[in-house]
Amino acid sequence: MSKIYFQGSFGAYSHLAALEISPKAEIIPCKTFDECFLKATLENDSKIIIPESNRITGNIGIEYLIFKYRLNIYAEHFQKIEHNLLGQPGSKLSDIKDVFSHAQALSQCSNFIKKNNLVEHIRADTAGSADTISKKKKKSEAAIASTISARIYNLKILASNIENESGNITRFFVMGKPVLQPEYADKKYITSFLFKLKSKPAALYQSLGGFAINGVNLTKLQSFPEKNSFTSHFFLCDLDGHIEDLKVQKSLEELGLHCQDFHVLGVFLAHKFREK
């Protein structure tokens, strides 16, 4: 049986995403993202599922680990995020004074929290907050987490879909150590890569010219400072297309001329969510 590692506790949105992608896999929680990446580095037959960005609150903050470990991306997965207020079986919404959850979940439910005059408490993850609440058994405390967390930790859903905006989606990556790429066919692909430019004037402007000339669409381009540096940056990039497409190859060759570091992170099928 294949293994999938995720960060958090059972009932986390990463757990939900893993169940959707590979319900028969052995799904194993890790305390930190770093631990997930390390497990996949040491175990060739295991994979990790990692949240990369959220439609509302932006990047999750795992870019430095992508840069450090350089695992291969096998797939992207778009997971609908529906937040719920979970409390003790005997409690009701009017009993709640304190709410516990991950910082992003609290931010995504800020309108509900203000409306009900709740005091926020930031914790490492959503499902872990539900676990803590279930053990403390205080009627005045609640957690923001998934419906599956309510079932796992025997909590009552006091309010459903409390996020500020409907259509809240998180993009996940499925990653692992072995390099695997789908065969080039008549399908929609994403090629994901990172690069660091040589230090020279207008380097970024010059490096991106090849994509325009060859008609290749960049869907993501983000810069991040290298660890312990404010002057050196690396870029994470997604483009529409397969690396075996001649247009893509020419664009990346042109980019490579301007790079001090260049690494293909993965080629994978574009998720059907992109068609919406």
C-alpha positions as CSV (number, residue, x, y, z in Angstrom):
1,M,0.0,0.0,0.0
2,S,1.3,3.4,-0.9
3,K,1.9,6.1,1.8
4,I,0.8,9.7,1.7
5,Y,2.1,12.1,4.4
6,F,0.3,15.3,5.3
7,Q,0.9,18.1,7.8
8,G,-1.6,18.4,10.6
9,S,-4.0,16.1,12.4
10,F,-6.6,13.7,11.0
11,G,-9.5,15.8,9.8
12,A,-7.3,18.5,8.4
13,Y,-8.1,19.8,4.9
14,S,-4.8,18.1,3.7
15,H,-6.3,14.8,5.0
16,L,-9.5,15.5,3.1
17,A,-7.5,16.2,-0.1
18,A,-5.5,13.0,0.4
19,L,-8.7,11.0,0.7
20,E,-10.1,12.4,-2.5
21,I,-6.9,11.8,-4.4
22,S,-6.0,8.3,-3.1
23,P,-8.6,6.9,-0.7
24,K,-6.9,3.4,-0.5
25,A,-3.5,4.8,0.4
26,E,-2.1,4.7,4.0
27,I,-2.5,8.4,5.0
28,I,-0.1,9.5,7.7
29,P,0.0,12.8,9.7
30,C,3.2,14.8,10.3
31,K,3.7,17.6,12.8
32,T,5.4,20.0,10.4
33,F,5.7,20.6,6.6
34,D,9.5,20.1,7.0
35,E,8.8,16.6,8.4
36,C,6.6,15.8,5.4
37,F,9.3,16.8,2.9
38,L,12.0,14.9,4.8
39,K,9.9,11.7,4.8
40,A,9.4,11.8,1.1
41,T,13.1,12.5,0.6
42,L,14.0,9.4,2.6
43,E,11.2,7.1,1.3
44,N,11.1,6.6,-2.5
45,D,7.7,4.9,-2.5
46,S,5.9,7.6,-0.4
47,K,4.3,10.8,-1.5
48,I,3.2,14.0,0.3
49,I,0.3,16.3,-0.2
50,I,1.1,19.9,0.5
51,P,-1.1,23.1,0.4
52,E,0.5,25.5,-1.9
53,S,-1.8,28.5,-2.1
54,N,-5.3,29.6,-1.1
55,R,-7.6,31.6,-3.4
56,I,-8.4,34.2,-0.7
57,T,-5.4,34.4,1.6
58,G,-2.7,33.6,-1.0
59,N,0.5,31.6,-0.4
60,I,0.7,29.1,2.4
61,G,4.4,29.7,2.9
62,I,6.1,26.4,1.9
63,E,8.2,27.9,-1.0
64,Y,11.4,27.7,1.0
65,L,10.9,23.9,1.4
66,I,10.2,23.5,-2.3
67,F,13.4,25.3,-3.0
68,K,15.3,23.3,-0.3
69,Y,14.1,19.7,-1.1
70,R,13.3,20.0,-4.8
71,L,10.9,17.1,-4.8
72,N,9.0,16.3,-8.0
73,I,5.4,17.5,-8.4
74,Y,3.2,14.7,-9.7
75,A,-0.2,16.4,-9.6
76,E,-2.1,19.5,-8.5
77,H,-5.4,19.2,-6.6
78,F,-8.0,21.9,-5.9
79,Q,-9.8,21.4,-2.7
80,K,-13.0,23.3,-1.7
81,I,-12.5,24.7,1.8
82,E,-15.7,24.9,4.0
83,H,-15.1,26.1,7.5
84,N,-17.4,25.1,10.4
85,L,-17.6,26.2,14.1
86,L,-17.3,23.0,16.2
87,G,-18.1,22.8,19.9
88,Q,-19.0,20.4,22.6
89,P,-22.0,18.1,22.0
90,G,-24.1,19.9,24.6
91,S,-23.1,23.5,23.6
92,K,-24.8,26.1,21.4
93,L,-23.4,29.1,19.6
94,S,-24.4,31.6,22.3
95,D,-22.2,29.7,24.8
96,I,-19.0,30.3,22.7
97,K,-16.5,32.9,23.9
98,D,-13.1,31.6,22.5
99,V,-12.4,30.2,19.1
100,F,-9.2,28.2,18.2
101,S,-7.8,27.5,14.7
102,H,-5.0,28.0,12.2
103,A,-4.2,31.6,11.4
104,Q,-5.5,31.3,7.8
105,A,-8.8,29.7,8.9
106,L,-9.4,32.5,11.5
107,S,-8.6,35.1,8.8
108,Q,-11.0,33.5,6.3
109,C,-13.8,33.5,8.9
110,S,-13.1,37.0,10.3
111,N,-16.6,38.4,9.6
112,F,-18.3,35.6,11.6
113,I,-15.8,35.9,14.4
114,K,-16.4,39.7,14.7
115,K,-20.2,39.3,14.4
116,N,-20.3,36.9,17.3
117,N,-17.6,38.7,19.4
118,L,-15.4,35.7,19.7
119,V,-11.8,35.9,21.0
120,E,-9.3,34.3,18.5
121,H,-6.6,31.9,19.5
122,I,-4.1,30.9,16.8
123,R,-3.0,27.3,16.7
124,A,-0.8,25.1,14.4
125,D,-3.7,23.6,12.4
126,T,-7.5,23.4,12.2
127,A,-8.0,19.7,13.0
128,G,-5.5,19.9,15.9
129,S,-7.6,22.7,17.3
130,A,-10.7,20.4,17.1
131,D,-8.8,17.6,18.9
132,T,-7.8,20.0,21.7
133,I,-11.3,21.3,22.1
134,S,-12.7,17.8,22.4
135,K,-10.3,16.9,25.2
136,K,-10.7,20.1,27.2
137,K,-14.6,19.8,27.1
138,K,-15.2,23.5,27.8
139,K,-18.7,24.7,26.6
140,S,-17.3,28.2,26.0
141,E,-14.6,27.1,23.6
142,A,-14.9,26.1,19.9
143,A,-12.7,25.3,16.9
144,I,-12.9,26.2,13.3
145,A,-12.4,23.1,11.2
146,S,-13.9,20.6,8.7
147,T,-17.0,18.5,9.0
148,I,-14.8,15.4,9.1
149,S,-13.1,16.8,12.2
150,A,-16.5,17.0,13.9
151,R,-17.0,13.3,13.2
152,I,-13.5,12.2,14.2
153,Y,-13.4,14.2,17.5
154,N,-17.1,13.8,18.4
155,L,-17.9,17.5,18.2
156,K,-21.1,19.3,17.3
157,I,-21.3,21.6,14.3
158,L,-22.6,24.9,15.8
159,A,-22.5,26.8,12.5
160,S,-21.7,25.7,8.9
161,N,-19.9,27.4,6.1
162,I,-18.8,30.4,8.2
163,E,-16.1,31.5,5.8
164,N,-16.2,35.1,4.5
165,E,-16.5,34.1,0.9
166,S,-18.0,31.1,-0.7
167,G,-15.8,29.4,-3.4
168,N,-12.8,29.3,-1.1
169,I,-10.3,26.9,-2.7
170,T,-6.9,25.7,-1.7
171,R,-4.4,24.4,-4.3
172,F,-2.4,21.3,-3.2
173,F,0.6,19.6,-4.7
174,V,1.2,15.9,-4.7
175,M,5.0,15.4,-4.5
176,G,7.7,12.8,-4.1
177,K,11.4,12.0,-4.8
178,P,11.4,9.9,-8.0
179,V,11.1,12.0,-11.2
180,L,7.9,10.9,-13.1
181,Q,6.4,12.8,-16.0
182,P,3.3,12.0,-18.1
183,E,3.8,11.2,-21.7
184,Y,3.2,14.1,-24.0
185,A,-0.2,13.9,-25.7
186,D,-3.1,16.1,-26.7
187,K,-4.0,17.2,-23.2
188,K,-3.5,20.3,-21.0
189,Y,-0.3,20.2,-18.9
190,I,1.4,22.4,-16.4
191,T,5.2,22.6,-16.2
192,S,6.5,23.9,-12.8
193,F,10.0,25.1,-12.3
194,L,12.2,27.4,-10.1
195,F,15.1,29.6,-11.1
196,K,17.6,32.1,-9.7
197,L,18.9,34.7,-12.0
198,K,22.5,35.9,-12.6
199,S,23.2,39.2,-10.9
200,K,23.0,41.7,-13.8
201,P,20.8,44.8,-14.7
202,A,17.3,44.0,-16.2
203,A,18.0,40.2,-15.8
204,L,14.3,39.4,-15.1
205,Y,13.1,41.4,-18.1
206,Q,15.6,39.8,-20.4
207,S,15.0,36.2,-19.1
208,L,11.2,36.3,-19.8
209,G,11.5,37.4,-23.4
210,G,11.7,33.8,-24.7
211,F,8.2,33.1,-23.3
212,A,6.7,36.0,-25.2
213,I,8.5,35.2,-28.5
214,N,7.5,31.5,-28.4
215,G,3.9,32.2,-27.3
216,V,4.1,30.4,-24.0
217,N,1.7,31.4,-21.2
218,L,3.1,31.9,-17.7
219,T,0.3,31.3,-15.2
220,K,2.4,31.9,-12.1
221,L,5.6,33.9,-11.4
222,Q,6.5,34.7,-7.8
223,S,9.7,35.8,-6.2
224,F,10.9,34.7,-2.8
225,P,14.1,35.7,-0.9
226,E,16.6,33.0,-0.4
227,K,17.0,31.9,3.2
228,N,19.0,34.4,5.3
229,S,19.2,36.9,2.4
230,F,17.5,40.1,1.5
231,T,19.4,40.6,-1.8
232,S,19.2,37.1,-3.4
233,H,15.8,35.9,-4.7
234,F,14.5,32.8,-6.5
235,F,11.4,32.5,-8.6
236,L,8.7,29.9,-8.7
237,C,7.0,29.6,-12.0
238,D,4.2,27.6,-13.7
239,L,3.6,27.6,-17.5
240,D,0.8,26.2,-19.7
241,G,2.3,23.2,-21.6
242,H,4.5,20.1,-21.5
243,I,8.3,20.3,-21.3
244,E,8.5,18.2,-24.5
245,D,6.6,20.8,-26.5
246,L,9.1,22.5,-28.7
247,K,7.8,26.0,-27.8
248,V,8.3,25.3,-24.1
249,Q,11.7,23.8,-24.7
250,K,12.9,26.9,-26.6
251,S,11.5,29.2,-23.9
252,L,13.2,27.4,-21.1
253,E,16.5,27.3,-23.0
254,E,16.3,31.0,-23.4
255,L,15.6,31.4,-19.7
256,G,18.5,29.2,-18.8
257,L,21.0,31.6,-20.5
258,H,20.2,34.1,-17.7
259,C,20.1,31.7,-14.8
260,Q,22.5,30.9,-12.0
261,D,20.2,28.1,-10.9
262,F,17.4,26.4,-12.8
263,H,15.4,23.3,-11.8
264,V,12.2,21.7,-13.2
265,L,9.9,20.7,-10.4
266,G,7.4,18.8,-12.4
267,V,5.2,18.2,-15.4
268,F,1.6,17.2,-14.6
269,L,-1.9,17.3,-16.0
270,A,-3.8,20.5,-15.5
271,H,-6.6,19.9,-13.0
272,K,-10.1,19.9,-14.3
273,F,-10.9,22.8,-11.9
274,R,-9.0,25.1,-14.2
275,E,-11.7,24.7,-16.9
276,K,-14.3,26.4,-14.7
